[in-house]
Amino acid sequence: MVVGLAITAAGCLLFTPAAALGLYWGFLLAVFVMASGVTIVQVAANPLTTAIGDPRYTHSRLTLAQAFNSLATMIGPLFGSALMLAHSRTMPDPRLVSAATLAVLRRQEAHAVQGPFVGIARRWCCWRSSASRSSASRRVRSRRRGCPSAASPPIRG
């Protein structure tokens, strides 16, 4: 899970060079890296969700977690675009302005997303550091090693 959080933060930070270069493929690469990290976090969270709480209700916790995941996947882009693109301008028709003016306008709009993604990366890094120190993740690691002193009973499948 910590690796997924770090990859997601790295993807968010890739928006800075993508905006500086003003290249579309740079933004695509940043989105790909960020989405790969989120996917790793989602997959890694399933064992953690299974390990916490009463083993009889594991299926309910997993179902609830996936429901919130689906809801966030639907609402997240709407919320993010409303916040990040609230002050963006409508681009003029490319046929009516010079190529140099259009390039400047595109770079200005690309820089508008830098701040929010750097902030998102900071939050992911904070979550990564807290996840690496959390007692729940230590319990899961101790179970994997077969440590008998784990704080909660073993998972029965």
N, C-alpha and C positions, 0 to 999 in steps of 0.2 A: 504494500500500500504506500509506503514511503517513497518507493521508486516512482510509482504513478503520480504522486503529488509533485515530485521533483520534475518529472517529464512535462506535466501540465504547466508548471511555473516556467519551465524553459520555453515551451510553446508560446506562452503569453509574452515572454521577453523577446521572442523573435519578431513580434510586431514592430519593435523599434527599428531594427535594420530594414525591415520590409517597407516601413514608411519613409525611412531615409533614402532608400533606393527608388522608391516609387514604382516598384515592379509588382505586377499582379501575381506572378508565381511565388514571390516572397510571402505574400499574404496567404496563398494556398498552402505553402509549406508550414507557416506558423499555425494555421488552422488544423492541418493534419497532425502536427506534433502535439498540439494542445488536446485534440480529440483522442489521440492515442493514449495520452496520459490519463484522461478522464475514463477511458475504457478500462485501463489497468486498475484504476482506483475502484471502479464498480465491481470488477471481478474479484479483487482482493478483499472488498468489504463483505462479500458473502460468507467466508469462513468466520470473520469477526462477528457478523450478525448471528451466525449459528452458535458461536461460543458463548455469547452473553445471554443471561437469563435462563429461565426454565427450559430444559430440552424438549418438554412436551409441546411448547408453543413456538418452536423454531420455524415451522412452516408459515405460521402467521406473521412472524417478524420478517421473513424473507419476502413474503407477498406484499406486505406493507412497504418495505424498502423499495421493491420494484415498482410499486404504484407511485410512490413519490418520485422515483427516478423518471418514470414516464411523464409525470406532470411537470417536472422541472425541465425535461427535454422539450416540452411543448411551450411552456411559459418563459423559460430562460431567454431564448432569442428575442422574444417580443419585449421583455423587460430591458434586456441589454441594448437593443437597438434604440429603444425610447430614451435611455440614458445617454448612450454614446453619440447618437446621431441627432440629438435634440437641437443642436446649434449649427448643424450642417446647412450649407447653401445648396440651392438647386444649380446643377451644372448647366452652363449655357450649351446651346447646340454647337457641336464641334465644327460645323461648317461655317459658323458665323464669327469665330475667334481664331486668332493665330495659334499655331502649334505651341509656341513658347508660352503664351498666356494660358492655354489649356494645361500645359505641363505644370505651371506654377499653381493653378487652381487645384489640380489633382494632388499635388504634394501637400498643399495646405489641408485638404480634406483627409488625406492619409495620416497626417500628423494629429488630427483630431482624435484618433483612436489610440494613440500611443499612451497617453496618461491613464485612461481606464484600464488598459491591459497591464501596465506596470503595477497599478494598484491591485489588480486581480492576482498577479504573480506574487506580490508581497503577502497577500492573504493566504495563498496556497503554500508559500514557504513557512508561514506561521503554523498552518495546520500540519505541515510535514514535520516540523520540529515537535509539535505537541503530540502528534501520532507516534513518533518514535519514542516518546517518553511515557506514553499512556500505560496505565496498568492493564487495560484490556488487551492491548497488543502484547504485553509481557506474558499475560496468561496464555494467549494463543501460542506464543513461541515456546513457553514451557511445556505445554501439552504436546506440541510437535516433537519435542526432545524426550518426551516420556517422563517428565519430572513429576514425581509423586506429590510435590508440595504445591501444586497448582491451586489457586484460590477457589476454584469452582469444580463441581463434579465433571467427570469426563462426558463427552458427547456420545450418545448411543445412536446408532444408525439403523 
